Amino acid sequence: MNEPHVIDCEEALRRLVEYLDAELHGESQRQMEQHLERCRSCFSRIEFEKRLKASTAELRHEPVPPELERRIRSLVDTFKC
Ligand SMILES: [Zn+2]
């Protein structure tokens, strides 16, 4: 795998935090998105981390995208007794 524009899972996971914090730009961000498009396992991982991050962000009163917030709320409702 010598394609310069493709990163592997190890690299993707290393960049995961930066990606979630929107600290990746340009080429790095594109590589990450390319990897996520073809790698189901990293994609699920990122989705999980996103949700986790969104719920902690809510506690810190950081803005959460409305769509994401609605999804979390419905998730919470699902698990509420
Ligand atoms: Zn991967």
PDB file of the backbone (N, CA, C, O) and the ligand in Angstrom, with CONECT records:
HET     ZN  A 101       1
ATOM      1  N   MET A   1       0.837  -1.193   0.000  1.00  0.00           N
ATOM      2  CA  MET A   1       0.000   0.000   0.000  1.00  0.00           C
ATOM      3  C   MET A   1       0.874   1.246   0.000  1.00  0.00           C
ATOM      4  O   MET A   1       1.200   1.787   1.057  1.00  0.00           O
ATOM      5  N   ASN A   2       1.249   1.694  -1.185  1.00  0.00           N
ATOM      6  CA  ASN A   2       2.156   2.824  -1.265  1.00  0.00           C
ATOM      7  C   ASN A   2       1.517   4.123  -1.729  1.00  0.00           C
ATOM      8  O   ASN A   2       2.204   5.121  -1.945  1.00  0.00           O
ATOM      9  N   GLU A   3       0.210   4.104  -1.880  1.00  0.00           N
ATOM     10  CA  GLU A   3      -0.472   5.325  -2.287  1.00  0.00           C
ATOM     11  C   GLU A   3      -0.247   6.423  -1.248  1.00  0.00           C
ATOM     12  O   GLU A   3      -0.534   6.227  -0.067  1.00  0.00           O
ATOM     13  N   PRO A   4       0.252   7.546  -1.670  1.00  0.00           N
ATOM     14  CA  PRO A   4       0.584   8.612  -0.719  1.00  0.00           C
ATOM     15  C   PRO A   4      -0.640   9.222  -0.030  1.00  0.00           C
ATOM     16  O   PRO A   4      -0.523   9.828   1.036  1.00  0.00           O
ATOM     17  N   HIS A   5      -1.806   9.059  -0.642  1.00  0.00           N
ATOM     18  CA  HIS A   5      -2.980   9.746  -0.096  1.00  0.00           C
ATOM     19  C   HIS A   5      -3.820   8.868   0.801  1.00  0.00           C
ATOM     20  O   HIS A   5      -4.862   9.286   1.307  1.00  0.00           O
ATOM     21  N   VAL A   6      -3.351   7.627   0.996  1.00  0.00           N
ATOM     22  CA  VAL A   6      -4.127   6.711   1.818  1.00  0.00           C
ATOM     23  C   VAL A   6      -3.422   6.491   3.156  1.00  0.00           C
ATOM     24  O   VAL A   6      -2.235   6.172   3.204  1.00  0.00           O
ATOM     25  N   ILE A   7      -4.172   6.667   4.231  1.00  0.00           N
ATOM     26  CA  ILE A   7      -3.597   6.390   5.544  1.00  0.00           C
ATOM     27  C   ILE A   7      -4.178   5.085   6.068  1.00  0.00           C
ATOM     28  O   ILE A   7      -5.274   4.689   5.671  1.00  0.00           O
ATOM     29  N   ASP A   8      -3.461   4.424   6.946  1.00  0.00           N
ATOM     30  CA  ASP A   8      -3.962   3.163   7.491  1.00  0.00           C
ATOM     31  C   ASP A   8      -4.695   3.414   8.816  1.00  0.00           C
ATOM     32  O   ASP A   8      -4.768   4.541   9.304  1.00  0.00           O
ATOM     33  N   CYS A   9      -5.231   2.330   9.376  1.00  0.00           N
ATOM     34  CA  CYS A   9      -6.045   2.444  10.589  1.00  0.00           C
ATOM     35  C   CYS A   9      -5.243   3.035  11.744  1.00  0.00           C
ATOM     36  O   CYS A   9      -5.755   3.841  12.522  1.00  0.00           O
ATOM     37  N   GLU A  10      -3.991   2.628  11.845  1.00  0.00           N
ATOM     38  CA  GLU A  10      -3.152   3.119  12.926  1.00  0.00           C
ATOM     39  C   GLU A  10      -3.036   4.636  12.861  1.00  0.00           C
ATOM     40  O   GLU A  10      -3.184   5.332  13.865  1.00  0.00           O
ATOM     41  N   GLU A  11      -2.768   5.132  11.649  1.00  0.00           N
ATOM     42  CA  GLU A  11      -2.641   6.568  11.435  1.00  0.00           C
ATOM     43  C   GLU A  11      -3.985   7.268  11.682  1.00  0.00           C
ATOM     44  O   GLU A  11      -4.039   8.348  12.270  1.00  0.00           O
ATOM     45  N   ALA A  12      -5.041   6.643  11.231  1.00  0.00           N
ATOM     46  CA  ALA A  12      -6.375   7.223  11.407  1.00  0.00           C
ATOM     47  C   ALA A  12      -6.712   7.377  12.889  1.00  0.00           C
ATOM     48  O   ALA A  12      -7.241   8.403  13.316  1.00  0.00           O
ATOM     49  N   LEU A  13      -6.396   6.343  13.663  1.00  0.00           N
ATOM     50  CA  LEU A  13      -6.706   6.388  15.091  1.00  0.00           C
ATOM     51  C   LEU A  13      -5.835   7.412  15.797  1.00  0.00           C
ATOM     52  O   LEU A  13      -6.252   8.032  16.776  1.00  0.00           O
ATOM     53  N   ARG A  14      -4.612   7.584  15.284  1.00  0.00           N
ATOM     54  CA  ARG A  14      -3.723   8.571  15.872  1.00  0.00           C
ATOM     55  C   ARG A  14      -4.270   9.992  15.646  1.00  0.00           C
ATOM     56  O   ARG A  14      -4.074  10.893  16.461  1.00  0.00           O
ATOM     57  N   ARG A  15      -4.962  10.154  14.510  1.00  0.00           N
ATOM     58  CA  ARG A  15      -5.484  11.491  14.179  1.00  0.00           C
ATOM     59  C   ARG A  15      -6.904  11.710  14.671  1.00  0.00           C
ATOM     60  O   ARG A  15      -7.465  12.796  14.532  1.00  0.00           O
ATOM     61  N   LEU A  16      -7.478  10.658  15.251  1.00  0.00           N
ATOM     62  CA  LEU A  16      -8.885  10.691  15.630  1.00  0.00           C
ATOM     63  C   LEU A  16      -9.247  11.901  16.501  1.00  0.00           C
ATOM     64  O   LEU A  16     -10.227  12.597  16.236  1.00  0.00           O
ATOM     65  N   VAL A  17      -8.458  12.136  17.522  1.00  0.00           N
ATOM     66  CA  VAL A  17      -8.767  13.233  18.450  1.00  0.00           C
ATOM     67  C   VAL A  17      -8.720  14.583  17.746  1.00  0.00           C
ATOM     68  O   VAL A  17      -9.607  15.420  17.912  1.00  0.00           O
ATOM     69  N   GLU A  18      -7.673  14.776  16.961  1.00  0.00           N
ATOM     70  CA  GLU A  18      -7.559  16.024  16.212  1.00  0.00           C
ATOM     71  C   GLU A  18      -8.721  16.203  15.247  1.00  0.00           C
ATOM     72  O   GLU A  18      -9.259  17.296  15.073  1.00  0.00           O
ATOM     73  N   TYR A  19      -9.087  15.080  14.625  1.00  0.00           N
ATOM     74  CA  TYR A  19     -10.189  15.124  13.669  1.00  0.00           C
ATOM     75  C   TYR A  19     -11.484  15.548  14.364  1.00  0.00           C
ATOM     76  O   TYR A  19     -12.228  16.387  13.856  1.00  0.00           O
ATOM     77  N   LEU A  20     -11.738  14.963  15.520  1.00  0.00           N
ATOM     78  CA  LEU A  20     -12.954  15.277  16.268  1.00  0.00           C
ATOM     79  C   LEU A  20     -12.947  16.711  16.764  1.00  0.00           C
ATOM     80  O   LEU A  20     -13.998  17.342  16.878  1.00  0.00           O
ATOM     81  N   ASP A  21     -11.762  17.222  17.059  1.00  0.00           N
ATOM     82  CA  ASP A  21     -11.661  18.605  17.517  1.00  0.00           C
ATOM     83  C   ASP A  21     -11.602  19.584  16.356  1.00  0.00           C
ATOM     84  O   ASP A  21     -11.386  20.782  16.541  1.00  0.00           O
ATOM     85  N   ALA A  22     -11.799  19.052  15.157  1.00  0.00           N
ATOM     86  CA  ALA A  22     -11.759  19.870  13.939  1.00  0.00           C
ATOM     87  C   ALA A  22     -10.424  20.579  13.793  1.00  0.00           C
ATOM     88  O   ALA A  22     -10.351  21.714  13.322  1.00  0.00           O
ATOM     89  N   GLU A  23      -9.360  19.881  14.211  1.00  0.00           N
ATOM     90  CA  GLU A  23      -8.041  20.473  14.119  1.00  0.00           C
ATOM     91  C   GLU A  23      -7.274  19.995  12.888  1.00  0.00           C
ATOM     92  O   GLU A  23      -6.142  20.410  12.641  1.00  0.00           O
ATOM     93  N   LEU A  24      -7.913  19.117  12.128  1.00  0.00           N
ATOM     94  CA  LEU A  24      -7.292  18.679  10.886  1.00  0.00           C
ATOM     95  C   LEU A  24      -7.808  19.549   9.746  1.00  0.00           C
ATOM     96  O   LEU A  24      -8.998  19.854   9.661  1.00  0.00           O
ATOM     97  N   HIS A  25      -6.902  19.933   8.890  1.00  0.00           N
ATOM     98  CA  HIS A  25      -7.313  20.773   7.773  1.00  0.00           C
ATOM     99  C   HIS A  25      -6.681  20.264   6.487  1.00  0.00           C
ATOM    100  O   HIS A  25      -5.722  19.493   6.500  1.00  0.00           O
ATOM    101  N   GLY A  26      -7.244  20.717   5.388  1.00  0.00           N
ATOM    102  CA  GLY A  26      -6.667  20.413   4.080  1.00  0.00           C
ATOM    103  C   GLY A  26      -6.437  18.936   3.857  1.00  0.00           C
ATOM    104  O   GLY A  26      -7.343  18.118   4.017  1.00  0.00           O
ATOM    105  N   GLU A  27      -5.208  18.606   3.485  1.00  0.00           N
ATOM    106  CA  GLU A  27      -4.870  17.247   3.094  1.00  0.00           C
ATOM    107  C   GLU A  27      -5.115  16.227   4.206  1.00  0.00           C
ATOM    108  O   GLU A  27      -5.656  15.150   3.955  1.00  0.00           O
ATOM    109  N   SER A  28      -4.717  16.567   5.435  1.00  0.00           N
ATOM    110  CA  SER A  28      -4.890  15.636   6.552  1.00  0.00           C
ATOM    111  C   SER A  28      -6.350  15.288   6.754  1.00  0.00           C
ATOM    112  O   SER A  28      -6.697  14.127   6.973  1.00  0.00           O
ATOM    113  N   GLN A  29      -7.205  16.297   6.679  1.00  0.00           N
ATOM    114  CA  GLN A  29      -8.630  16.081   6.870  1.00  0.00           C
ATOM    115  C   GLN A  29      -9.194  15.214   5.751  1.00  0.00           C
ATOM    116  O   GLN A  29     -10.016  14.327   5.980  1.00  0.00           O
ATOM    117  N   ARG A  30      -8.728  15.496   4.530  1.00  0.00           N
ATOM    118  CA  ARG A  30      -9.200  14.744   3.373  1.00  0.00           C
ATOM    119  C   ARG A  30      -8.794  13.275   3.469  1.00  0.00           C
ATOM    120  O   ARG A  30      -9.581  12.379   3.164  1.00  0.00           O
ATOM    121  N   GLN A  31      -7.558  13.044   3.896  1.00  0.00           N
ATOM    122  CA  GLN A  31      -7.073  11.669   4.054  1.00  0.00           C
ATOM    123  C   GLN A  31      -7.902  10.923   5.082  1.00  0.00           C
ATOM    124  O   GLN A  31      -8.249   9.755   4.901  1.00  0.00           O
ATOM    125  N   MET A  32      -8.208  11.611   6.150  1.00  0.00           N
ATOM    126  CA  MET A  32      -9.009  11.021   7.220  1.00  0.00           C
ATOM    127  C   MET A  32     -10.384  10.641   6.690  1.00  0.00           C
ATOM    128  O   MET A  32     -10.865   9.534   6.931  1.00  0.00           O
ATOM    129  N   GLU A  33     -11.012  11.559   5.969  1.00  0.00           N
ATOM    130  CA  GLU A  33     -12.338  11.291   5.442  1.00  0.00           C
ATOM    131  C   GLU A  33     -12.315  10.161   4.422  1.00  0.00           C
ATOM    132  O   GLU A  33     -13.233   9.343   4.356  1.00  0.00           O
ATOM    133  N   GLN A  34     -11.240  10.130   3.622  1.00  0.00           N
ATOM    134  CA  GLN A  34     -11.101   9.048   2.647  1.00  0.00           C
ATOM    135  C   GLN A  34     -11.009   7.699   3.347  1.00  0.00           C
ATOM    136  O   GLN A  34     -11.609   6.714   2.920  1.00  0.00           O
ATOM    137  N   HIS A  35     -10.247   7.681   4.427  1.00  0.00           N
ATOM    138  CA  HIS A  35     -10.094   6.441   5.166  1.00  0.00           C
ATOM    139  C   HIS A  35     -11.433   6.003   5.751  1.00  0.00           C
ATOM    140  O   HIS A  35     -11.794   4.827   5.691  1.00  0.00           O
ATOM    141  N   LEU A  36     -12.165   6.960   6.317  1.00  0.00           N
ATOM    142  CA  LEU A  36     -13.448   6.641   6.942  1.00  0.00           C
ATOM    143  C   LEU A  36     -14.461   6.133   5.930  1.00  0.00           C
ATOM    144  O   LEU A  36     -15.331   5.326   6.257  1.00  0.00           O
ATOM    145  N   GLU A  37     -14.341   6.613   4.694  1.00  0.00           N
ATOM    146  CA  GLU A  37     -15.260   6.166   3.660  1.00  0.00           C
ATOM    147  C   GLU A  37     -15.082   4.681   3.354  1.00  0.00           C
ATOM    148  O   GLU A  37     -16.035   3.983   3.009  1.00  0.00           O
ATOM    149  N   ARG A  38     -13.847   4.219   3.488  1.00  0.00           N
ATOM    150  CA  ARG A  38     -13.620   2.821   3.113  1.00  0.00           C
ATOM    151  C   ARG A  38     -13.391   1.905   4.306  1.00  0.00           C
ATOM    152  O   ARG A  38     -13.319   0.687   4.140  1.00  0.00           O
ATOM    153  N   CYS A  39     -13.276   2.459   5.488  1.00  0.00           N
ATOM    154  CA  CYS A  39     -12.996   1.612   6.648  1.00  0.00           C
ATOM    155  C   CYS A  39     -14.152   1.657   7.640  1.00  0.00           C
ATOM    156  O   CYS A  39     -14.330   2.625   8.379  1.00  0.00           O
ATOM    157  N   ARG A  40     -14.913   0.601   7.631  1.00  0.00           N
ATOM    158  CA  ARG A  40     -16.101   0.499   8.470  1.00  0.00           C
ATOM    159  C   ARG A  40     -15.733   0.568   9.961  1.00  0.00           C
ATOM    160  O   ARG A  40     -16.442   1.192  10.750  1.00  0.00           O
ATOM    161  N   SER A  41     -14.641  -0.067  10.330  1.00  0.00           N
ATOM    162  CA  SER A  41     -14.314  -0.169  11.754  1.00  0.00           C
ATOM    163  C   SER A  41     -13.903   1.192  12.330  1.00  0.00           C
ATOM    164  O   SER A  41     -14.296   1.541  13.443  1.00  0.00           O
ATOM    165  N   CYS A  42     -13.112   1.956  11.569  1.00  0.00           N
ATOM    166  CA  CYS A  42     -12.740   3.293  12.032  1.00  0.00           C
ATOM    167  C   CYS A  42     -13.944   4.217  12.015  1.00  0.00           C
ATOM    168  O   CYS A  42     -14.077   5.093  12.870  1.00  0.00           O
ATOM    169  N   PHE A  43     -14.817   4.021  11.044  1.00  0.00           N
ATOM    170  CA  PHE A  43     -16.002   4.852  10.944  1.00  0.00           C
ATOM    171  C   PHE A  43     -16.872   4.686  12.189  1.00  0.00           C
ATOM    172  O   PHE A  43     -17.318   5.673  12.773  1.00  0.00           O
ATOM    173  N   SER A  44     -17.114   3.442  12.593  1.00  0.00           N
ATOM    174  CA  SER A  44     -17.923   3.180  13.787  1.00  0.00           C
ATOM    175  C   SER A  44     -17.248   3.763  15.021  1.00  0.00           C
ATOM    176  O   SER A  44     -17.891   4.333  15.903  1.00  0.00           O
ATOM    177  N   ARG A  45     -15.951   3.602  15.048  1.00  0.00           N
ATOM    178  CA  ARG A  45     -15.174   4.107  16.173  1.00  0.00           C
ATOM    179  C   ARG A  45     -15.340   5.626  16.315  1.00  0.00           C
ATOM    180  O   ARG A  45     -15.559   6.147  17.409  1.00  0.00           O
ATOM    181  N   ILE A  46     -15.230   6.307  15.193  1.00  0.00           N
ATOM    182  CA  ILE A  46     -15.364   7.763  15.174  1.00  0.00           C
ATOM    183  C   ILE A  46     -16.776   8.180  15.566  1.00  0.00           C
ATOM    184  O   ILE A  46     -16.962   9.136  16.319  1.00  0.00           O
ATOM    185  N   GLU A  47     -17.764   7.463  15.055  1.00  0.00           N
ATOM    186  CA  GLU A  47     -19.153   7.781  15.396  1.00  0.00           C
ATOM    187  C   GLU A  47     -19.376   7.669  16.897  1.00  0.00           C
ATOM    188  O   GLU A  47     -20.046   8.501  17.511  1.00  0.00           O
ATOM    189  N   PHE A  48     -18.799   6.624  17.469  1.00  0.00           N
ATOM    190  CA  PHE A  48     -18.918   6.406  18.911  1.00  0.00           C
ATOM    191  C   PHE A  48     -18.261   7.550  19.680  1.00  0.00           C
ATOM    192  O   PHE A  48     -18.848   8.113  20.604  1.00  0.00           O
ATOM    193  N   GLU A  49     -17.041   7.879  19.285  1.00  0.00           N
ATOM    194  CA  GLU A  49     -16.299   8.946  19.961  1.00  0.00           C
ATOM    195  C   GLU A  49     -17.007  10.287  19.817  1.00  0.00           C
ATOM    196  O   GLU A  49     -17.016  11.103  20.738  1.00  0.00           O
ATOM    197  N   LYS A  50     -17.602  10.502  18.642  1.00  0.00           N
ATOM    198  CA  LYS A  50     -18.334  11.739  18.398  1.00  0.00           C
ATOM    199  C   LYS A  50     -19.480  11.894  19.376  1.00  0.00           C
ATOM    200  O   LYS A  50     -19.689  12.959  19.957  1.00  0.00           O
ATOM    201  N   ARG A  51     -20.220  10.803  19.543  1.00  0.00           N
ATOM    202  CA  ARG A  51     -21.374  10.840  20.434  1.00  0.00           C
ATOM    203  C   ARG A  51     -20.940  11.089  21.874  1.00  0.00           C
ATOM    204  O   ARG A  51     -21.558  11.850  22.619  1.00  0.00           O
ATOM    205  N   LEU A  52     -19.851  10.414  22.230  1.00  0.00           N
ATOM    206  CA  LEU A  52     -19.300  10.571  23.572  1.00  0.00           C
ATOM    207  C   LEU A  52     -18.867  12.013  23.789  1.00  0.00           C
ATOM    208  O   LEU A  52     -19.169  12.624  24.814  1.00  0.00           O
ATOM    209  N   LYS A  53     -18.160  12.537  22.812  1.00  0.00           N
ATOM    210  CA  LYS A  53     -17.664  13.891  22.882  1.00  0.00           C
ATOM    211  C   LYS A  53     -18.817  14.892  22.927  1.00  0.00           C
ATOM    212  O   LYS A  53     -18.763  15.884  23.654  1.00  0.00           O
ATOM    213  N   ALA A  54     -19.849  14.624  22.148  1.00  0.00           N
ATOM    214  CA  ALA A  54     -20.995  15.527  22.108  1.00  0.00           C
ATOM    215  C   ALA A  54     -21.688  15.583  23.460  1.00  0.00           C
ATOM    216  O   ALA A  54     -22.122  16.647  23.903  1.00  0.00           O
ATOM    217  N   SER A  55     -21.790  14.434  24.111  1.00  0.00           N
ATOM    218  CA  SER A  55     -22.476  14.461  25.396  1.00  0.00           C
ATOM    219  C   SER A  55     -21.630  15.137  26.469  1.00  0.00           C
ATOM    220  O   SER A  55     -22.179  15.758  27.380  1.00  0.00           O
ATOM    221  N   THR A  56     -20.305  15.031  26.383  1.00  0.00           N
ATOM    222  CA  THR A  56     -19.475  15.754  27.348  1.00  0.00           C
ATOM    223  C   THR A  56     -19.431  17.234  26.996  1.00  0.00           C
ATOM    224  O   THR A  56     -19.339  18.081  27.885  1.00  0.00           O
ATOM    225  N   ALA A  57     -19.494  17.549  25.707  1.00  0.00           N
ATOM    226  CA  ALA A  57     -19.500  18.945  25.285  1.00  0.00           C
ATOM    227  C   ALA A  57     -20.741  19.654  25.819  1.00  0.00           C
ATOM    228  O   ALA A  57     -20.703  20.834  26.166  1.00  0.00           O
ATOM    229  N   GLU A  58     -21.824  18.917  25.875  1.00  0.00           N
ATOM    230  CA  GLU A  58     -23.058  19.491  26.379  1.00  0.00           C
ATOM    231  C   GLU A  58     -22.883  19.915  27.839  1.00  0.00           C
ATOM    232  O   GLU A  58     -23.397  20.947  28.271  1.00  0.00           O
ATOM    233  N   LEU A  59     -22.155  19.104  28.574  1.00  0.00           N
ATOM    234  CA  LEU A  59     -21.903  19.416  29.976  1.00  0.00           C
ATOM    235  C   LEU A  59     -21.045  20.668  30.127  1.00  0.00           C
ATOM    236  O   LEU A  59     -21.174  21.420  31.093  1.00  0.00           O
ATOM    237  N   ARG A  60     -20.165  20.873  29.145  1.00  0.00           N
ATOM    238  CA  ARG A  60     -19.284  22.042  29.219  1.00  0.00           C
ATOM    239  C   ARG A  60     -19.907  23.251  28.528  1.00  0.00           C
ATOM    240  O   ARG A  60     -19.246  24.273  28.343  1.00  0.00           O
ATOM    241  N   HIS A  61     -21.153  23.138  28.155  1.00  0.00           N
ATOM    242  CA  HIS A  61     -21.893  24.221  27.505  1.00  0.00           C
ATOM    243  C   HIS A  61     -21.257  24.669  26.206  1.00  0.00           C
ATOM    244  O   HIS A  61     -21.269  25.848  25.851  1.00  0.00           O
ATOM    245  N   GLU A  62     -20.708  23.704  25.515  1.00  0.00           N
ATOM    246  CA  GLU A  62     -20.214  24.021  24.188  1.00  0.00           C
ATOM    247  C   GLU A  62     -21.320  23.739  23.186  1.00  0.00           C
ATOM    248  O   GLU A  62     -22.141  22.844  23.393  1.00  0.00           O
ATOM    249  N   PRO A  63     -21.342  24.494  22.113  1.00  0.00           N
ATOM    250  CA  PRO A  63     -22.406  24.292  21.132  1.00  0.00           C
ATOM    251  C   PRO A  63     -22.345  22.905  20.493  1.00  0.00           C
ATOM    252  O   PRO A  63     -21.290  22.464  20.037  1.00  0.00           O
ATOM    253  N   VAL A  64     -23.471  22.239  20.467  1.00  0.00           N
ATOM    254  CA  VAL A  64     -23.596  20.943  19.814  1.00  0.00           C
ATOM    255  C   VAL A  64     -24.529  21.144  18.620  1.00  0.00           C
ATOM    256  O   VAL A  64     -25.572  21.784  18.749  1.00  0.00           O
ATOM    257  N   PRO A  65     -24.161  20.604  17.471  1.00  0.00           N
ATOM    258  CA  PRO A  65     -25.056  20.745  16.315  1.00  0.00           C
ATOM    259  C   PRO A  65     -26.449  20.221  16.647  1.00  0.00           C
ATOM    260  O   PRO A  65     -26.573  19.150  17.242  1.00  0.00           O
ATOM    261  N   PRO A  66     -27.492  20.948  16.276  1.00  0.00           N
ATOM    262  CA  PRO A  66     -28.867  20.572  16.623  1.00  0.00           C
ATOM    263  C   PRO A  66     -29.217  19.148  16.216  1.00  0.00           C
ATOM    264  O   PRO A  66     -29.889  18.425  16.951  1.00  0.00           O
ATOM    265  N   GLU A  67     -28.754  18.758  15.034  1.00  0.00           N
ATOM    266  CA  GLU A  67     -29.067  17.420  14.526  1.00  0.00           C
ATOM    267  C   GLU A  67     -28.491  16.350  15.447  1.00  0.00           C
ATOM    268  O   GLU A  67     -29.145  15.354  15.758  1.00  0.00           O
ATOM    269  N   LEU A  68     -27.254  16.577  15.876  1.00  0.00           N
ATOM    270  CA  LEU A  68     -26.568  15.639  16.758  1.00  0.00           C
ATOM    271  C   LEU A  68     -27.251  15.611  18.118  1.00  0.00           C
ATOM    272  O   LEU A  68     -27.445  14.552  18.714  1.00  0.00           O
ATOM    273  N   GLU A  69     -27.605  16.778  18.585  1.00  0.00           N
ATOM    274  CA  GLU A  69     -28.252  16.873  19.880  1.00  0.00           C
ATOM    275  C   GLU A  69     -29.569  16.098  19.884  1.00  0.00           C
ATOM    276  O   GLU A  69     -29.903  15.412  20.850  1.00  0.00           O
ATOM    277  N   ARG A  70     -30.313  16.227  18.771  1.00  0.00           N
ATOM    278  CA  ARG A  70     -31.576  15.521  18.684  1.00  0.00           C
ATOM    279  C   ARG A  70     -31.351  14.016  18.708  1.00  0.00           C
ATOM    280  O   ARG A  70     -32.108  13.266  19.324  1.00  0.00           O
ATOM    281  N   ARG A  71     -30.287  13.589  18.019  1.00  0.00           N
ATOM    282  CA  ARG A  71     -29.993  12.151  17.988  1.00  0.00           C
ATOM    283  C   ARG A  71     -29.624  11.644  19.373  1.00  0.00           C
ATOM    284  O   ARG A  71     -30.036  10.555  19.774  1.00  0.00           O
ATOM    285  N   ILE A  72     -28.849  12.434  20.098  1.00  0.00           N
ATOM    286  CA  ILE A  72     -28.450  12.021  21.448  1.00  0.00           C
ATOM    287  C   ILE A  72     -29.665  11.961  22.361  1.00  0.00           C
ATOM    288  O   ILE A  72     -29.834  11.021  23.138  1.00  0.00           O
ATOM    289  N   ARG A  73     -30.504  12.979  22.251  1.00  0.00           N
ATOM    290  CA  ARG A  73     -31.710  12.994  23.078  1.00  0.00           C
ATOM    291  C   ARG A  73     -32.571  11.758  22.832  1.00  0.00           C
ATOM    292  O   ARG A  73     -33.086  11.160  23.777  1.00  0.00           O
ATOM    293  N   SER A  74     -32.729  11.377  21.570  1.00  0.00           N
ATOM    294  CA  SER A  74     -33.559  10.220  21.284  1.00  0.00           C
ATOM    295  C   SER A  74     -32.874   8.951  21.778  1.00  0.00           C
ATOM    296  O   SER A  74     -33.538   8.000  22.193  1.00  0.00           O
ATOM    297  N   LEU A  75     -31.552   8.939  21.732  1.00  0.00           N
ATOM    298  CA  LEU A  75     -30.798   7.804  22.290  1.00  0.00           C
ATOM    299  C   LEU A  75     -31.025   7.710  23.793  1.00  0.00           C
ATOM    300  O   LEU A  75     -31.292   6.635  24.331  1.00  0.00           O
ATOM    301  N   VAL A  76     -30.913   8.851  24.456  1.00  0.00           N
ATOM    302  CA  VAL A  76     -31.121   8.905  25.899  1.00  0.00           C
ATOM    303  C   VAL A  76     -32.527   8.455  26.251  1.00  0.00           C
ATOM    304  O   VAL A  76     -32.729   7.703  27.204  1.00  0.00           O
ATOM    305  N   ASP A  77     -33.501   8.923  25.472  1.00  0.00           N
ATOM    306  CA  ASP A  77     -34.885   8.529  25.699  1.00  0.00           C
ATOM    307  C   ASP A  77     -35.062   7.019  25.578  1.00  0.00           C
ATOM    308  O   ASP A  77     -35.821   6.393  26.317  1.00  0.00           O
ATOM    309  N   THR A  78     -34.327   6.460  24.609  1.00  0.00           N
ATOM    310  CA  THR A  78     -34.438   5.020  24.386  1.00  0.00           C
ATOM    311  C   THR A  78     -33.995   4.224  25.620  1.00  0.00           C
ATOM    312  O   THR A  78     -34.569   3.188  25.954  1.00  0.00           O
ATOM    313  N   PHE A  79     -32.958   4.741  26.284  1.00  0.00           N
ATOM    314  CA  PHE A  79     -32.396   3.977  27.388  1.00  0.00           C
ATOM    315  C   PHE A  79     -32.972   4.360  28.752  1.00  0.00           C
ATOM    316  O   PHE A  79     -32.677   3.732  29.769  1.00  0.00           O
ATOM    317  N   LYS A  80     -33.787   5.389  28.746  1.00  0.00           N
ATOM    318  CA  LYS A  80     -34.393   5.826  30.000  1.00  0.00           C
ATOM    319  C   LYS A  80     -35.476   4.850  30.436  1.00  0.00           C
ATOM    320  O   LYS A  80     -36.241   4.359  29.606  1.00  0.00           O
ATOM    321  N   CYS A  81     -35.545   4.568  31.729  1.00  0.00           N
ATOM    322  CA  CYS A  81     -36.596   3.681  32.205  1.00  0.00           C
ATOM    323  C   CYS A  81     -37.802   4.498  32.678  1.00  0.00           C
ATOM    324  O   CYS A  81     -38.799   3.927  33.119  1.00  0.00           O
TER     325      CYS A  81
HETATM  326 ZN    ZN A 101      -9.445   2.034   9.602  1.00  0.00          ZN2+
END
